[in-house]
């Protein structure tokens, strides 16, 4: 009986440890959101960057980034990011006058997001000059 109990405890401990391993992505922006605030169309280029760190114990890969028609991804890492290292994703909003409420989906191999999909958000307001 003691052997079975010991085996079950070891099995549970190893499965918890296994679930915690892998790459993990942590963005430096609060709630994965960039707030443009109120900006003027002709005095801002619309470029912002999301910075992140791989806090896991395996290389982090950015496989794809899906953005809306009014956002363009101008830079994403092409090589895996090693554990403990940081990088960035740069986006450009097309500066359409009106409120900004957009979500960009980053597809990764990170274990700390469901299916590795990380939602990034931008918000604010573009004012015409």
Secondary structure, DSSP 4 states (H G I P E B T S, - for coil): -HHHHHHHHHHHHHHHHHHH-S--EEESSGGGEEEEEEEEGGG---EEEEEEEE-SSS-B-EEEEE--TTEEEEE--SSPBPTT-EEEEEEEE---SEEEEEEEEEEE--TTSGGGEEEEEEEEEEE--
